[in-house]
Amino acid sequence: MKPVVVIAMRSGLKEVKVMDKVQYGGQAVIEGVMMKGKDSVAIAVRRSPDNIVVKKEKVKATGERFPFLKWPLIRGVAALISSLLIGIKSLSYSASQVAEEEEEEITALEMIISIGVSFGLAILLFVVLPATLTSLAQPYIKYNILLNLVEGLIKISAFLAYLIFISRLKDIKRVFMYHGAEHKVIHNYESELPLSVENARGFTTLHPRCGTNFLFMVIMLSILFFSFFGRPPLLQRILYHIMLIPVIAGTSYEILKLAARDKVNPIIKIFATPGLWLQHITTSEPDDSMLEVAIRALKEVLPEEERNKINV
């Protein structure tokens, strides 16, 4: 599994809540979509024009076993770690199906290595590189606010460059189309219209609870949080950024939940809007066969009475 794919796929992960319904999340995988329900995860992968394979597993919410993980701020970090674990397993399964290999469970060691490599690349690109360039510019910038803005612009530029680069890769282009399919199907479900390819087709590929919004919010908040640390030496600057990751991730999660409400505070809306714009890069218009795959995945995690309403 390529580490770049692991990082890219997290942009498709989100949680949604429709009134009092169960929360559902989704993620694009290789030639397919993963959907997560209350107590199960389903991965649908298209192996051929006439064959969609589906794998469903029971999962336990971390917060049910450890109630403190439901606390504000902490729940964001717990959700991120859980999403990474499920996402890597889903990607591994989809890759094995597309390659027509026998399904093999990813080992704990392989999962740790995948997450470690992904985090390592992310820290190098979005922490070490901006901090290094900022330290080089530091002697020429008098004001701390301006220095932090420069670092922020470097982070945003690195993030945009990364997204644009991977969006040009052939395999990732198709993943982003499945990302769009996942968003359309979630919109279809939230609209309470019958869940079908025809209905899903008319919805937008952009979604306010997309993981792309989360990633961009993490970058924006890191600029704000780090402005309180002055201008420390390079190694301290990098260390502070790494130490703040759980706090920033938890805060970003809470803001994302607020942005998902029907009535959104104007300030929260402004904060979340750039993430929507970035989805023009991380999502693409899917074809009907991709919508069909996304619906199959969602169908598997819905209650029985709702499954019967799906026209696939």
Secondary structure, DSSP 4 states (H G I P E B T S, - for coil): --HHHHHHHGGG-EEE--TTSPPEEEEEETTEEEEE-SSEEEEEEEEETTEEEEEEEE---HHHH-GGGGSTTHHHHHHHHHHHHHHHHHHHHHHHHHTTPPP-PPPHHHHHHHHHHHHHHHHIIIIIHHHHHHHHHGGG---HHHHHHHHHHHHHHHHHHHHHHHHTSHHHHHHHHHHHHHHHHHHHHHHTS--BHHHHHTS-S--TT-HHHHHHHHHHHHHHHHGGG-S--HHHHHHHHHHHHHHHHHHHHHHHHHHTSSS--HHHHHHHHHHHHHHHHH-----HHHHHHHHHHHHHHS-HHHHTT-B-
